[in-house]
Amino acid sequence: MEILVFNNLTRSKEVFKPIDSNQVKFYSCGPTTYNFLHVGNARALVVGDLFHRTMKTLGYNVKFVRNYTDVDDKILEAARQRGIHPKQHADEFIRECNTDMECLGMLPATVTPTVSETMPEIIQMIEDLIKNGYAYTVAKDGGQEVLYNVPKFKDYGKLSKVHLESLQHGIRVETDGHKKHPSDFVLWKPAKPEEGWSWDSPWGKGRPGWHIECSAMAKKHLGKTIDLHHGGVDLLFPHHENEIAQSEAANGCPFCNNWAHNEFLNFGSEKMSKSLGNVVTIRKFTETYSGAILRHILLSVHYRSKLEWTEDSITRAIGEIERIHEFVIHLFGEHKKGTTPASEVEKVKKAHEDIKREMANDFNVPGAMGVFFGLIKDYNRMAKDGYSDDYAFELTEVVNFMKAATGLIHDYPEEILRQLNMARKALSGTTGAGEAEIEELLVQRKEARTAKDWTKSDEIRNRLNELGVVVKDNPDGTYTWSYK
């Protein structure tokens, strides 16, 4: 199916046309592995996974490259404080990042390169930039520093849409007297003895600047020109602008045809960042509430819209996930057979096509979920009188598509419902009683009700209420329970 993507290069929604009809070349900027990731980082990771999933589900062959930045000032400093080699520190947090991504239900990327393993390609690209007249060397810190000559690249600013003179410098861009222009940025920096990690190069021992890594990794694994580049909107300038300048000056051709950026996740009115102190790590959140809830929250609004994190976000996600997975359990379980009008079956088929169109329309998960919840409402109405196998088949096709394209439907729905129950407990602040104690009280209550000992039954219900547990008695004599 044809996909529409909002291309930040043109600031318009365009038909996505891969260079090679047999393969989409997709690059997404990955994390810097110096510490545990926070839920703001999770949004970029999940959105990249969404693009990957949706394109695959709609029939595209995708080569997806997401890097790890394992060479960085913060990594060097963290390793120095721990008294270990920087690579050991970075590798440890790559493993932690992989654990977090698995918990978020992410598909593996096709390739996950690191900066440290791409050093020959980085050095070669810097050499090409010097040879082509876009980079120069200066003496610094007892060695040689290589800088990119920004004014030399006439198209600088074509992504961020501002003139060179008015660009605001990112915090990683130094401005001092040894540069030809204040916007010139570092491609290679000389090694300092205390940093503990460096590479040989034509300019002496050192390590790369921040921006050159992605240009080199994208070229190595995807070629000189790629189809789609993704990252958070905070990377649009200077990082992505500098990637374009580097790659096009080194390679002599366009770098990327489509640029997609996800908006920030905000707590109230402030962007989530470690500098603001309002940080919740992915690990802490998922251990308390589950990866399913975090993924649902992150995809609850369109990726190009700011996501305002409020106290109601978790509660709302729990209710929606519960509705989805109770529906899946009922659909795939035993159901009452009946005759379904052909119009209802056709309605499901049309909804399936509508969902596909929403997902193909710039990865519009909220639009697709709106159609899907409408199907669940119809199903709950139909299930009372029973339904036909062809109706169940068409619904199953929708479920399988939504599961593959969004990752919001999970393999073990009963386990998801259990996680939701525990999330409610954490959200309510209920402490003391565990599941085993509650189940034992429920067995005693059922025995009391069978023996018509209503006094004891009420006493147990009151005790459960004190523990923050709500019991629902079903017409068939069974019961369900949840934390308040």
Stockholm file with secondary structure:
# STOCKHOLM 1.0

chainA/1-484         MEILVFNNLTRSKEVFKPIDSNQVKFYSCGPTTYNFLHVGNARALVVGDLFHRTMKTLGYNVKFVRNYTDVDDKILEAARQRGIHPKQHADEFIRECNTDMECLGMLPATVTPTVSETMPEIIQMIEDLIKNGYAYTVAKDGGQEVLYNVPKFKDYGKLSKVHLESLQHGIRVETDGHKKHPSDFVLWKPAKPEEGWSWDSPWGKGRPGWHIECSAMAKKHLGKTIDLHHGGVDLLFPHHENEIAQSEAANGCPFCNNWAHNEFLNFGSEKMSKSLGNVVTIRKFTETYSGAILRHILLSVHYRSKLEWTEDSITRAIGEIERIHEFVIHLFGEHKKGTTPASEVEKVKKAHEDIKREMANDFNVPGAMGVFFGLIKDYNRMAKDGYSDDYAFELTEVVNFMKAATGLIHDYPEEILRQLNMARKALSGTTGAGEAEIEELLVQRKEARTAKDWTKSDEIRNRLNELGVVVKDNPDGTYTWSYK
#=GR chainA/1-484 SS CCCEEEETTTTEEEECCCSBTTBEEEEECCCBTTSCCBHHHHHHHHHHHHHHHHHHHTTCCEEEEECBBCCCHHHHHHHHHHTSCHHHHHHHHHHHHHHHHHHTTCCCCSBCCBSGGGHHHHHHHHHHHHHTTSEEEEEETTEEEEEECGGGSTTTTTTTTSCGGGCCCCTTCCCCTTSSSTTCEEEEEECCGGGCCCBCCTTCSEEECTTHHHHHHHHHHHCSSEEEEEEEGGGIIIIIHHHHHHHHHHHSSCCEEEEEEECCEEETTEECCGGGTCCCBHHHHHHHTCHHHHHHHHTSSCTTSCEEECTHHHHHHHHHHHHHHHHHHHHHSCCCBCCCCHHHHHHHHHHHHHHHHHHHBTSCHHHHHHHHHHHHHHHHHHHTTCBCHHHHHHHHHHHHHHHHHHSCSCSCHHHHHHHHHHHHHHHHTCCSCCHHHHHHHHHHHHHHHHTTCHHHHHHHHHHHHHTTEEEEECTTSCEEEEEC
#=GC SS_cons         CCCEEEETTTTEEEECCCSBTTBEEEEECCCBTTSCCBHHHHHHHHHHHHHHHHHHHTTCCEEEEECBBCCCHHHHHHHHHHTSCHHHHHHHHHHHHHHHHHHTTCCCCSBCCBSGGGHHHHHHHHHHHHHTTSEEEEEETTEEEEEECGGGSTTTTTTTTSCGGGCCCCTTCCCCTTSSSTTCEEEEEECCGGGCCCBCCTTCSEEECTTHHHHHHHHHHHCSSEEEEEEEGGGIIIIIHHHHHHHHHHHSSCCEEEEEEECCEEETTEECCGGGTCCCBHHHHHHHTCHHHHHHHHTSSCTTSCEEECTHHHHHHHHHHHHHHHHHHHHHSCCCBCCCCHHHHHHHHHHHHHHHHHHHBTSCHHHHHHHHHHHHHHHHHHHTTCBCHHHHHHHHHHHHHHHHHHSCSCSCHHHHHHHHHHHHHHHHTCCSCCHHHHHHHHHHHHHHHHTTCHHHHHHHHHHHHHTTEEEEECTTSCEEEEEC
//
